[in-house]
Amino acid sequence: MARLRAPDGCPWDRRQTHQSLVPYLIEETYETVDAIEHGEPAALKEELGDLALQIAFHAQLASEVGAFTLDDVFQACADKLVRRHPHVFDPDAQRASTPEEVADRWEEQKRRERGDRPAPTLLDGAPKGLPALAKAHHVQRRAARVGFDWARDEDVLAKIDEEIGELREAMHGPDRSRVAHELGDLLFTVVNLARRLEVDAEAALRGGIARFASRFAHMERAAGRSLADRAPEELDRLWEAAKAAEEAAPGSDAPAR
């Protein structure tokens, strides 16, 4: 990276800033997630390299103004891992026997590191740019740590039914802003159910999108021409055929590509 950023290096690389690189960092992160979900080791290796390049690029920019270096980044990461895993690295520390204990100690260590700085609320800490489903999971998980959670999964299903009823009322009411309000409550409750079932809501939705796209592509191929001039009944028939073909395909339990 230093060579690329040198006066006789690459004009494009020399022009970049932390801010201009943000879209690439986000893109590479999602491409890495995609490689993981598709279970492709070769693709994952490539995408992890691309993601590492973004880290190296930002560290190089910081080093040029004397802020920190790439070595500093990894040293800080290693130090944090040691501090927050005393049950592994400190022979005098109490052992942790469950992942939940580890999570509690991690949060306690974060509070100690914060010291005298004003403590944020329990629900703070999620990046502002985090996707909404992931942020909902984050705040729900933190609330659950202090016992603010549903007693049973069935209770969450009942709450979903309640939210659907409130949404239906809002849809027939005069206040259109209430529709968005009630829809937000419904989505938040669905994420709560996913969290309790130990399902990643973001990944589940991506899987649903992939299945829809795969089935829709099957419909287009089966129709042999534009779907725009097909009757609703014909579209329904093509959709059901696409679902049947998906279920009959080998490995149909995997997310559609």
LINWOFEN-V211661 format. One record per pair of residues at least 6 apart in sequence whose ideal C-beta (glycine too) atoms are under 8 Angstrom apart, sorted by the first residue. I is the first residue (numbers start at 1). J is the second residue. D is the distance in whole Angstrom. If there is no record, write none. Layout:
i,j,d
I,J,D
I,J,D
This chain:
i,j,d
1,13,8
1,56,5
1,57,6
1,59,8
1,60,4
2,60,6
3,9,6
4,10,5
4,13,4
4,14,8
5,13,6
5,14,6
5,60,6
5,61,8
5,64,7
7,14,8
13,57,8
16,57,7
16,61,7
17,61,7
18,58,6
18,61,6
21,54,7
21,57,6
21,58,7
21,61,8
24,54,6
25,51,8
25,54,5
25,58,8
28,47,7
28,50,5
28,51,5
28,53,8
28,54,6
29,51,6
31,47,5
31,50,7
32,44,7
32,47,4
32,48,6
32,50,8
32,51,5
34,43,8
34,47,8
35,43,4
35,44,4
35,46,8
35,47,5
36,44,6
37,203,7
37,206,7
37,207,8
37,255,7
38,257,7
55,70,8
55,73,7
56,70,6
59,68,7
59,69,6
59,70,4
59,72,8
59,73,5
60,70,7
62,68,5
62,69,7
63,69,5
63,70,7
82,89,5
83,109,6
83,113,7
84,105,7
84,106,5
84,109,5
84,110,8
85,102,8
86,93,4
86,105,7
86,109,8
87,93,5
87,94,7
87,95,5
87,96,4
87,101,8
87,102,7
87,105,7
96,102,5
96,105,6
103,145,8
104,145,8
107,145,8
111,119,7
122,142,5
122,143,7
122,145,8
122,146,7
123,139,5
123,142,5
123,143,7
125,138,7
125,142,8
126,134,8
126,135,5
126,138,4
126,139,7
130,138,7
131,202,6
132,187,8
133,187,8
133,191,6
133,201,5
133,202,5
133,205,6
134,201,8
134,202,5
136,187,7
136,188,5
136,191,4
136,192,8
136,201,7
137,191,6
137,194,7
137,195,5
137,200,8
137,201,6
137,202,8
140,149,8
140,188,8
140,191,7
140,192,5
140,195,5
141,195,6
143,149,7
144,195,8
149,196,8
150,156,5
150,159,8
150,192,7
150,196,7
153,193,7
153,196,5
153,197,7
156,189,7
156,192,6
156,193,4
156,196,6
157,193,7
159,189,5
159,192,8
160,186,7
160,189,5
160,190,6
160,193,7
163,182,7
163,185,5
163,186,4
163,189,5
164,186,6
166,182,5
166,185,7
167,179,7
167,182,4
167,183,6
167,185,8
167,186,6
169,182,8
170,178,4
170,179,5
170,181,7
170,182,5
171,179,6
190,201,7
191,201,5
194,200,7
194,201,4
194,204,6
195,201,7
206,255,8
207,255,4
207,256,8
210,255,5
210,256,5
210,257,7
211,246,7
211,255,7
211,256,4
213,256,7
214,242,8
214,246,7
214,256,3
214,257,7
215,239,7
215,242,4
215,243,6
215,246,6
215,256,7
216,242,7
218,238,8
218,241,8
218,242,4
218,245,6
218,246,7
219,227,6
219,235,7
219,238,4
219,239,6
219,241,8
219,242,5
220,227,6
222,238,6
222,241,6
222,242,7
223,230,6
223,238,6
227,235,6
227,238,8
230,238,7
246,252,6
246,256,6
